[in-house]
């Protein structure tokens, strides 16, 4: 009996192959879009969850304590004009930005030391910013109130924020610095400009010690609550 051989199917044309490829690409793109939309709905827009500038790891030394309260420059009052008048500084302010009261109302000797140190640091490839300088009593009390709410008591809050009548910031005698490499640079070179780190738990807080160039910086305190200057 004769065997009937079936005719092999014709090869798909280039036109059909192109249609199949476009269909597959479209389905893949749609799947990616749907997946991204679902993730955004579940997790929220990732850009809205970036930490405030003051605490970003890419802009701060790794030695910065992760338990520090997110206070100060990241918690400006709603009224921007009032907050600037009270000492609020936006991110990126340098010691030369004297249009801000938070800079211009620091003590002249401290401001001069910061400007000279900033110039040398820049020559060394380090740019540092002042995240907080002078503060009004109202701003300081606001920060203290936030710290009490965050930590649950004035005693625990005192490890981070002083009262308005004892704060070195209110007196224009302290500055908080940030920027990649800043804290390490200040620790190594600050004394030559009379700038010293004061608290172990706040490696961003500097004060003026005019004799530091000759005698070095005095021993640091564990935190502001152990500073006898703030005990009133």
LOZA-299441 format. One line per field, with one value per atom (N, C-alpha, C): x, y, z; residue number from 1. Coordinates in steps of 0.05 Angstrom, whole numbers, plus 5000, padded with zeros to 4 digits. Layout:
BEGIN
X: c(X, ...)
Y: c(Y, ...)
Z: c(Z, ...)
nr: c(NUM, ...)
***
This chain:
BEGIN
X: c(5017, 5000, 5018, 5011, 5028, 5027, 5049, 5051, 5048, 5029, 5025, 5042, 5059, 5077, 5063, 5061, 5048, 5067, 5055, 5071, 5080, 5106, 5115, 5104, 5098, 5087, 5106, 5095, 5112, 5125, 5149, 5163, 5149, 5148, 5134, 5149, 5134, 5146, 5158, 5175, 5188, 5167, 5145, 5124, 5111, 5106, 5095, 5114, 5140, 5159, 5161, 5159, 5161, 5136, 5112, 5088, 5090, 5101, 5105, 5124, 5146, 5166, 5154, 5139, 5126, 5106, 5091, 5071, 5084, 5107, 5121, 5133, 5145, 5157, 5136, 5112, 5091, 5081, 5078, 5069, 5089, 5115, 5136, 5136, 5133, 5132, 5108, 5085, 5061, 5065, 5077, 5082, 5100, 5121, 5139, 5124, 5108, 5093, 5074, 5059, 5040, 5055, 5078, 5093, 5103, 5114, 5123, 5100, 5077, 5054, 5045, 5044, 5036, 5056, 5082, 5103, 5100, 5095, 5093, 5069, 5047, 5023, 5027, 5043, 5048, 5069, 5090, 5113, 5113, 5099, 5100, 5123, 5123, 5144, 5170, 5191, 5216, 5229, 5224, 5236, 5226, 5201, 5190, 5201, 5217, 5227, 5257, 5268, 5296, 5299, 5320, 5324, 5330, 5326, 5332, 5361, 5369, 5396, 5416, 5407, 5425, 5433, 5417, 5423, 5430, 5433, 5439, 5468, 5470, 5496, 5516, 5506, 5525, 5536, 5524, 5533, 5545, 5544, 5553, 5574, 5592, 5611, 5598, 5610, 5598, 5598, 5614, 5615, 5591, 5574, 5551, 5532, 5523, 5506, 5479, 5470, 5444, 5422, 5427, 5406, 5401, 5416, 5412, 5384, 5372, 5345, 5346, 5326, 5325, 5313, 5329, 5319, 5334, 5326, 5341, 5334, 5353, 5349, 5328, 5322, 5303, 5274, 5272, 5246, 5239, 5240, 5234, 5204, 5197, 5169, 5157, 5130, 5117, 5123, 5125, 5131, 5161, 5169, 5198, 5212, 5199, 5212, 5218, 5198, 5203, 5224, 5225, 5244, 5272, 5276, 5303, 5311, 5292, 5298, 5305, 5295, 5301, 5327, 5340, 5365, 5364, 5341, 5339, 5357, 5372, 5389, 5382, 5377, 5372, 5397, 5395, 5418, 5436, 5462, 5481, 5493, 5486, 5496, 5525, 5542, 5570, 5574, 5598, 5604, 5605, 5605, 5606, 5578, 5557, 5530, 5518, 5529, 5522, 5495, 5481, 5454, 5435, 5443, 5426, 5434, 5414, 5420, 5434, 5427, 5440, 5470, 5480, 5509, 5519, 5506, 5516, 5515, 5497, 5495, 5511, 5528, 5547, 5569, 5583, 5604, 5624, 5634, 5653, 5678, 5689, 5713, 5707, 5684, 5677, 5672, 5658, 5652, 5678, 5696, 5722, 5737, 5737, 5751, 5738, 5712, 5698, 5704, 5705, 5711, 5739, 5758, 5786, 5789, 5776, 5777, 5764, 5741, 5727, 5744, 5758, 5776, 5798, 5810, 5831, 5820, 5797, 5784, 5778, 5768, 5762, 5787, 5809, 5834, 5843, 5834, 5841, 5820, 5801, 5781, 5756, 5753, 5730, 5713, 5687, 5668, 5650, 5650, 5632, 5611, 5588, 5565, 5557, 5546, 5535, 5506, 5498, 5470, 5456, 5470, 5458, 5480, 5474, 5493, 5479, 5475, 5459, 5430, 5417, 5388, 5375, 5351, 5336, 5327, 5321, 5310, 5285, 5268, 5243, 5249, 5269, 5276, 5288, 5304, 5316, 5295, 5276, 5255, 5238, 5234, 5218, 5233, 5259, 5275, 5274, 5276, 5275, 5248, 5226, 5200, 5197, 5209, 5208, 5224, 5247, 5263, 5249, 5235, 5220, 5198, 5185, 5164, 5176, 5200, 5212, 5223, 5235, 5249, 5233, 5211, 5193, 5198, 5220, 5225, 5245, 5245, 5265, 5293, 5294, 5320, 5334, 5319, 5331, 5335, 5318, 5321, 5346, 5354, 5377, 5403, 5403, 5427, 5432, 5412, 5414, 5409, 5391, 5383, 5384, 5397, 5398, 5374, 5370, 5349, 5358, 5339, 5345, 5364, 5362, 5379, 5407, 5412, 5439, 5452, 5436, 5447, 5469, 5490, 5513, 5505, 5485, 5475, 5461, 5445, 5431, 5451, 5473, 5494, 5512, 5507, 5523, 5551, 5554, 5581, 5585, 5567, 5570, 5559, 5569, 5559, 5558, 5538, 5536, 5545, 5563, 5574, 5568, 5565, 5560, 5574, 5575, 5588, 5607, 5610, 5627, 5656, 5666, 5693, 5696, 5675, 5678, 5686, 5673, 5678, 5706, 5715, 5743, 5763, 5757, 5775, 5776, 5753, 5753, 5768, 5764, 5778, 5809, 5818, 5847, 5858, 5843, 5855, 5841, 5817, 5802, 5818, 5833, 5848, 5866, 5877, 5895, 5880, 5854, 5837, 5821, 5827, 5813, 5786, 5780, 5754, 5757, 5739, 5741, 5714, 5714, 5691, 5687, 5662, 5656, 5642, 5624, 5608, 5613, 5616, 5621, 5597, 5573, 5550, 5541, 5556, 5549, 5575, 5585, 5610, 5607, 5584, 5580, 5582, 5581, 5580, 5608, 5614, 5640, 5637, 5657, 5658, 5687, 5689, 5715, 5731, 5755, 5775, 5800, 5804, 5826, 5854, 5857, 5883, 5888, 5869, 5872, 5895, 5903, 5926, 5952, 5954, 5978, 5975, 5952, 5948, 5931, 5919, 5901, 5873, 5854, 5827, 5824, 5807, 5802, 5787, 5786, 5771, 5741, 5730, 5701, 5683, 5658, 5638, 5623, 5611, 5596, 5572, 5559, 5536, 5530, 5512, 5506, 5497, 5484, 5474, 5497, 5521, 5544, 5562, 5553, 5568, 5561, 5580, 5573, 5564, 5572, 5564, 5534, 5521, 5493, 5475, 5488, 5474, 5464, 5438, 5425, 5399)
Y: c(4976, 5000, 5025, 5044, 5067, 5084, 5095, 5112, 5141, 5155, 5183, 5200, 5216, 5234, 5261, 5271, 5297, 5319, 5340, 5363, 5379, 5385, 5400, 5428, 5439, 5466, 5487, 5507, 5528, 5544, 5553, 5569, 5596, 5606, 5632, 5654, 5672, 5694, 5714, 5732, 5753, 5771, 5775, 5792, 5780, 5754, 5740, 5740, 5735, 5735, 5762, 5784, 5811, 5816, 5807, 5810, 5795, 5770, 5755, 5769, 5780, 5793, 5818, 5834, 5858, 5851, 5828, 5820, 5812, 5796, 5788, 5811, 5831, 5854, 5871, 5873, 5889, 5876, 5850, 5836, 5838, 5837, 5840, 5868, 5888, 5916, 5920, 5909, 5912, 5899, 5875, 5861, 5877, 5889, 5905, 5929, 5943, 5966, 5959, 5936, 5928, 5921, 5907, 5900, 5925, 5945, 5970, 5985, 5985, 5999, 5986, 5959, 5945, 5951, 5950, 5955, 5983, 6002, 6030, 6034, 6020, 6022, 6010, 5988, 5974, 5988, 5999, 6010, 6040, 6052, 6081, 6089, 6114, 6124, 6124, 6110, 6109, 6136, 6155, 6181, 6196, 6189, 6202, 6191, 6169, 6157, 6162, 6180, 6187, 6200, 6193, 6207, 6236, 6252, 6281, 6284, 6307, 6311, 6308, 6316, 6316, 6287, 6267, 6240, 6222, 6232, 6214, 6203, 6177, 6165, 6175, 6182, 6190, 6218, 6233, 6259, 6261, 6240, 6241, 6220, 6225, 6204, 6181, 6157, 6133, 6133, 6152, 6153, 6166, 6179, 6192, 6172, 6178, 6159, 6156, 6131, 6127, 6132, 6135, 6139, 6169, 6186, 6215, 6223, 6242, 6250, 6267, 6265, 6280, 6307, 6325, 6351, 6373, 6397, 6420, 6426, 6425, 6435, 6419, 6395, 6379, 6383, 6399, 6403, 6433, 6446, 6475, 6479, 6502, 6509, 6514, 6514, 6518, 6545, 6566, 6592, 6594, 6593, 6592, 6617, 6640, 6666, 6666, 6658, 6658, 6638, 6615, 6594, 6603, 6617, 6627, 6648, 6665, 6686, 6673, 6649, 6635, 6618, 6618, 6604, 6579, 6573, 6550, 6554, 6533, 6534, 6512, 6518, 6497, 6482, 6459, 6442, 6457, 6455, 6466, 6493, 6503, 6529, 6526, 6544, 6544, 6567, 6567, 6589, 6616, 6618, 6643, 6654, 6639, 6647, 6664, 6688, 6705, 6719, 6713, 6724, 6710, 6687, 6673, 6680, 6688, 6694, 6671, 6647, 6624, 6624, 6637, 6640, 6667, 6689, 6715, 6721, 6707, 6712, 6694, 6677, 6663, 6682, 6676, 6693, 6698, 6723, 6730, 6712, 6706, 6689, 6661, 6650, 6623, 6624, 6644, 6646, 6648, 6665, 6668, 6641, 6626, 6601, 6581, 6581, 6563, 6570, 6596, 6605, 6597, 6601, 6594, 6564, 6549, 6520, 6510, 6522, 6514, 6518, 6540, 6546, 6525, 6517, 6497, 6470, 6463, 6437, 6435, 6456, 6456, 6450, 6463, 6458, 6428, 6416, 6388, 6369, 6380, 6363, 6357, 6372, 6367, 6392, 6389, 6412, 6407, 6425, 6420, 6442, 6435, 6452, 6456, 6479, 6485, 6478, 6457, 6450, 6464, 6475, 6491, 6508, 6533, 6552, 6565, 6592, 6606, 6597, 6595, 6590, 6610, 6617, 6634, 6616, 6629, 6613, 6598, 6610, 6597, 6571, 6573, 6550, 6528, 6536, 6516, 6502, 6517, 6505, 6486, 6494, 6477, 6450, 6451, 6427, 6410, 6423, 6408, 6394, 6408, 6396, 6372, 6374, 6351, 6327, 6333, 6312, 6298, 6314, 6302, 6284, 6292, 6275, 6250, 6252, 6229, 6210, 6220, 6203, 6197, 6212, 6205, 6219, 6234, 6249, 6271, 6291, 6312, 6302, 6283, 6272, 6258, 6242, 6228, 6247, 6267, 6287, 6304, 6307, 6324, 6313, 6287, 6276, 6287, 6300, 6310, 6340, 6351, 6379, 6393, 6416, 6432, 6451, 6463, 6483, 6509, 6526, 6552, 6569, 6567, 6584, 6572, 6548, 6537, 6530, 6529, 6521, 6538, 6525, 6540, 6551, 6538, 6549, 6575, 6577, 6602, 6625, 6617, 6637, 6643, 6629, 6634, 6622, 6602, 6592, 6563, 6553, 6526, 6524, 6504, 6499, 6469, 6460, 6432, 6430, 6412, 6410, 6383, 6383, 6359, 6361, 6338, 6337, 6313, 6301, 6277, 6283, 6269, 6272, 6294, 6310, 6333, 6326, 6307, 6301, 6290, 6274, 6264, 6287, 6305, 6327, 6345, 6351, 6368, 6354, 6328, 6314, 6316, 6316, 6316, 6345, 6363, 6389, 6412, 6407, 6428, 6443, 6428, 6443, 6464, 6462, 6482, 6509, 6507, 6531, 6537, 6523, 6527, 6514, 6495, 6482, 6454, 6448, 6423, 6409, 6383, 6366, 6365, 6365, 6368, 6343, 6331, 6309, 6283, 6261, 6235, 6227, 6234, 6225, 6245, 6267, 6287, 6295, 6278, 6283, 6305, 6318, 6341, 6368, 6367, 6392, 6402, 6427, 6439, 6465, 6471, 6496, 6507, 6533, 6546, 6543, 6533, 6532, 6545, 6571, 6586, 6574, 6560, 6549, 6521, 6511, 6483, 6480, 6501, 6499, 6493, 6503, 6498, 6475, 6473, 6453, 6429, 6430, 6409, 6414, 6398, 6401, 6388, 6398, 6386, 6360, 6343, 6318, 6323, 6305, 6308, 6297, 6306, 6296, 6273, 6255, 6233, 6244, 6264, 6276, 6302, 6319, 6344, 6342, 6320, 6318, 6316, 6309, 6307, 6331, 6352, 6377, 6395, 6401, 6418, 6446, 6456, 6483, 6484, 6461, 6461, 6454, 6450, 6442, 6466, 6471, 6494, 6485)
Z: c(5000, 5000, 5000, 4983, 4981, 5006, 5014, 5038, 5030, 5042, 5036, 5053, 5041, 5056, 5059, 5084, 5088, 5079, 5069, 5061, 5085, 5089, 5112, 5112, 5136, 5137, 5126, 5114, 5103, 5125, 5121, 5141, 5144, 5169, 5173, 5158, 5148, 5133, 5152, 5141, 5158, 5170, 5156, 5166, 5191, 5190, 5213, 5237, 5231, 5253, 5266, 5250, 5262, 5279, 5271, 5287, 5313, 5312, 5337, 5356, 5345, 5362, 5375, 5360, 5371, 5392, 5388, 5407, 5434, 5431, 5455, 5470, 5455, 5468, 5482, 5469, 5482, 5507, 5507, 5531, 5554, 5547, 5567, 5579, 5562, 5572, 5590, 5582, 5598, 5625, 5626, 5651, 5670, 5658, 5674, 5686, 5670, 5679, 5701, 5698, 5718, 5744, 5742, 5766, 5780, 5765, 5778, 5791, 5778, 5790, 5816, 5816, 5841, 5863, 5857, 5878, 5888, 5871, 5880, 5898, 5891, 5908, 5935, 5936, 5961, 5978, 5965, 5980, 5980, 5961, 5959, 5941, 5932, 5915, 5930, 5921, 5936, 5940, 5923, 5926, 5951, 5959, 5982, 6008, 6007, 6031, 6035, 6019, 6023, 6050, 6066, 6091, 6087, 6107, 6105, 6100, 6088, 6080, 6103, 6127, 6149, 6157, 6149, 6158, 6135, 6110, 6088, 6091, 6089, 6091, 6070, 6046, 6025, 6031, 6049, 6055, 6083, 6099, 6126, 6131, 6150, 6157, 6170, 6167, 6178, 6208, 6220, 6249, 6262, 6245, 6256, 6269, 6293, 6307, 6293, 6288, 6276, 6295, 6321, 6340, 6345, 6331, 6335, 6325, 6339, 6331, 6306, 6289, 6264, 6271, 6283, 6292, 6277, 6282, 6272, 6243, 6225, 6198, 6183, 6191, 6176, 6187, 6208, 6220, 6221, 6198, 6198, 6202, 6215, 6217, 6190, 6189, 6163, 6151, 6168, 6158, 6153, 6128, 6121, 6130, 6126, 6133, 6163, 6180, 6208, 6216, 6203, 6210, 6204, 6181, 6174, 6195, 6203, 6223, 6249, 6255, 6280, 6279, 6255, 6253, 6235, 6224, 6206, 6182, 6174, 6151, 6131, 6106, 6086, 6081, 6069, 6063, 6042, 6047, 6028, 6036, 6060, 6069, 6079, 6071, 6080, 6100, 6113, 6132, 6119, 6092, 6079, 6071, 6077, 6070, 6092, 6095, 6118, 6114, 6092, 6090, 6108, 6119, 6138, 6166, 6183, 6211, 6226, 6218, 6231, 6227, 6206, 6201, 6213, 6205, 6212, 6242, 6257, 6285, 6303, 6291, 6307, 6316, 6337, 6347, 6325, 6323, 6302, 6301, 6324, 6324, 6314, 6322, 6313, 6283, 6273, 6245, 6229, 6238, 6225, 6223, 6245, 6246, 6226, 6225, 6207, 6178, 6172, 6144, 6136, 6154, 6148, 6145, 6163, 6161, 6136, 6129, 6105, 6080, 6079, 6056, 6053, 6076, 6075, 6069, 6080, 6075, 6045, 6033, 6004, 5988, 5996, 5982, 5985, 6007, 6012, 5999, 5985, 5972, 5989, 6011, 6029, 6030, 6024, 6026, 6050, 6069, 6091, 6093, 6104, 6106, 6135, 6140, 6167, 6167, 6182, 6183, 6206, 6225, 6246, 6259, 6262, 6276, 6299, 6296, 6317, 6314, 6338, 6339, 6358, 6352, 6371, 6394, 6417, 6440, 6432, 6416, 6408, 6391, 6373, 6357, 6375, 6394, 6412, 6429, 6439, 6455, 6438, 6412, 6394, 6390, 6386, 6382, 6408, 6431, 6456, 6459, 6452, 6454, 6436, 6412, 6393, 6405, 6417, 6429, 6452, 6468, 6490, 6480, 6458, 6446, 6435, 6423, 6410, 6431, 6453, 6472, 6497, 6501, 6523, 6549, 6552, 6576, 6571, 6588, 6586, 6593, 6611, 6618, 6595, 6580, 6557, 6534, 6531, 6510, 6514, 6540, 6547, 6536, 6528, 6516, 6488, 6477, 6449, 6447, 6463, 6460, 6487, 6487, 6512, 6513, 6536, 6539, 6527, 6522, 6509, 6526, 6552, 6569, 6573, 6564, 6566, 6539, 6518, 6492, 6482, 6473, 6461, 6433, 6420, 6395, 6399, 6419, 6425, 6431, 6443, 6449, 6424, 6402, 6378, 6381, 6398, 6404, 6395, 6378, 6368, 6340, 6325, 6298, 6294, 6278, 6270, 6241, 6235, 6208, 6195, 6169, 6154, 6127, 6114, 6088, 6087, 6064, 6062, 6070, 6090, 6100, 6120, 6125, 6143, 6171, 6183, 6211, 6215, 6197, 6198, 6195, 6176, 6171, 6196, 6208, 6232, 6255, 6258, 6280, 6277, 6252, 6247, 6245, 6233, 6227, 6241, 6253, 6267, 6288, 6305, 6327, 6317, 6293, 6282, 6277, 6275, 6271, 6297, 6318, 6343, 6344, 6327, 6325, 6338, 6357, 6371, 6372, 6369, 6374, 6404, 6413, 6442, 6454, 6438, 6449, 6433, 6447, 6434, 6417, 6426, 6411, 6389, 6387, 6366, 6351, 6334, 6320, 6299, 6298, 6280, 6295, 6321, 6338, 6344, 6335, 6340, 6355, 6371, 6385, 6383, 6389, 6388, 6413, 6411, 6433, 6423, 6428, 6416, 6422, 6444, 6451, 6439, 6424, 6414, 6396, 6381, 6363, 6378, 6403, 6419, 6438, 6450, 6472, 6464, 6440, 6432, 6444, 6435, 6445, 6472, 6489, 6515, 6512, 6532, 6531, 6524, 6509, 6502, 6524, 6523, 6541, 6527, 6542, 6530, 6514, 6525, 6511, 6526, 6515, 6528, 6557, 6565, 6592, 6612, 6603, 6621, 6620, 6606, 6603, 6627, 6645, 6668, 6660, 6636, 6628, 6623, 6619, 6613, 6637, 6660, 6684, 6698, 6696, 6710, 6721)
nr: c(1, 1, 1, 2, 2, 2, 3, 3, 3, 4, 4, 4, 5, 5, 5, 6, 6, 6, 7, 7, 7, 8, 8, 8, 9, 9, 9, 10, 10, 10, 11, 11, 11, 12, 12, 12, 13, 13, 13, 14, 14, 14, 15, 15, 15, 16, 16, 16, 17, 17, 17, 18, 18, 18, 19, 19, 19, 20, 20, 20, 21, 21, 21, 22, 22, 22, 23, 23, 23, 24, 24, 24, 25, 25, 25, 26, 26, 26, 27, 27, 27, 28, 28, 28, 29, 29, 29, 30, 30, 30, 31, 31, 31, 32, 32, 32, 33, 33, 33, 34, 34, 34, 35, 35, 35, 36, 36, 36, 37, 37, 37, 38, 38, 38, 39, 39, 39, 40, 40, 40, 41, 41, 41, 42, 42, 42, 43, 43, 43, 44, 44, 44, 45, 45, 45, 46, 46, 46, 47, 47, 47, 48, 48, 48, 49, 49, 49, 50, 50, 50, 51, 51, 51, 52, 52, 52, 53, 53, 53, 54, 54, 54, 55, 55, 55, 56, 56, 56, 57, 57, 57, 58, 58, 58, 59, 59, 59, 60, 60, 60, 61, 61, 61, 62, 62, 62, 63, 63, 63, 64, 64, 64, 65, 65, 65, 66, 66, 66, 67, 67, 67, 68, 68, 68, 69, 69, 69, 70, 70, 70, 71, 71, 71, 72, 72, 72, 73, 73, 73, 74, 74, 74, 75, 75, 75, 76, 76, 76, 77, 77, 77, 78, 78, 78, 79, 79, 79, 80, 80, 80, 81, 81, 81, 82, 82, 82, 83, 83, 83, 84, 84, 84, 85, 85, 85, 86, 86, 86, 87, 87, 87, 88, 88, 88, 89, 89, 89, 90, 90, 90, 91, 91, 91, 92, 92, 92, 93, 93, 93, 94, 94, 94, 95, 95, 95, 96, 96, 96, 97, 97, 97, 98, 98, 98, 99, 99, 99, 100, 100, 100, 101, 101, 101, 102, 102, 102, 103, 103, 103, 104, 104, 104, 105, 105, 105, 106, 106, 106, 107, 107, 107, 108, 108, 108, 109, 109, 109, 110, 110, 110, 111, 111, 111, 112, 112, 112, 113, 113, 113, 114, 114, 114, 115, 115, 115, 116, 116, 116, 117, 117, 117, 118, 118, 118, 119, 119, 119, 120, 120, 120, 121, 121, 121, 122, 122, 122, 123, 123, 123, 124, 124, 124, 125, 125, 125, 126, 126, 126, 127, 127, 127, 128, 128, 128, 129, 129, 129, 130, 130, 130, 131, 131, 131, 132, 132, 132, 133, 133, 133, 134, 134, 134, 135, 135, 135, 136, 136, 136, 137, 137, 137, 138, 138, 138, 139, 139, 139, 140, 140, 140, 141, 141, 141, 142, 142, 142, 143, 143, 143, 144, 144, 144, 145, 145, 145, 146, 146, 146, 147, 147, 147, 148, 148, 148, 149, 149, 149, 150, 150, 150, 151, 151, 151, 152, 152, 152, 153, 153, 153, 154, 154, 154, 155, 155, 155, 156, 156, 156, 157, 157, 157, 158, 158, 158, 159, 159, 159, 160, 160, 160, 161, 161, 161, 162, 162, 162, 163, 163, 163, 164, 164, 164, 165, 165, 165, 166, 166, 166, 167, 167, 167, 168, 168, 168, 169, 169, 169, 170, 170, 170, 171, 171, 171, 172, 172, 172, 173, 173, 173, 174, 174, 174, 175, 175, 175, 176, 176, 176, 177, 177, 177, 178, 178, 178, 179, 179, 179, 180, 180, 180, 181, 181, 181, 182, 182, 182, 183, 183, 183, 184, 184, 184, 185, 185, 185, 186, 186, 186, 187, 187, 187, 188, 188, 188, 189, 189, 189, 190, 190, 190, 191, 191, 191, 192, 192, 192, 193, 193, 193, 194, 194, 194, 195, 195, 195, 196, 196, 196, 197, 197, 197, 198, 198, 198, 199, 199, 199, 200, 200, 200, 201, 201, 201, 202, 202, 202, 203, 203, 203, 204, 204, 204, 205, 205, 205, 206, 206, 206, 207, 207, 207, 208, 208, 208, 209, 209, 209, 210, 210, 210, 211, 211, 211, 212, 212, 212, 213, 213, 213, 214, 214, 214, 215, 215, 215, 216, 216, 216, 217, 217, 217, 218, 218, 218, 219, 219, 219, 220, 220, 220, 221, 221, 221, 222, 222, 222, 223, 223, 223, 224, 224, 224, 225, 225, 225, 226, 226, 226, 227, 227, 227, 228, 228, 228, 229, 229, 229, 230, 230, 230, 231, 231, 231, 232, 232, 232)
***
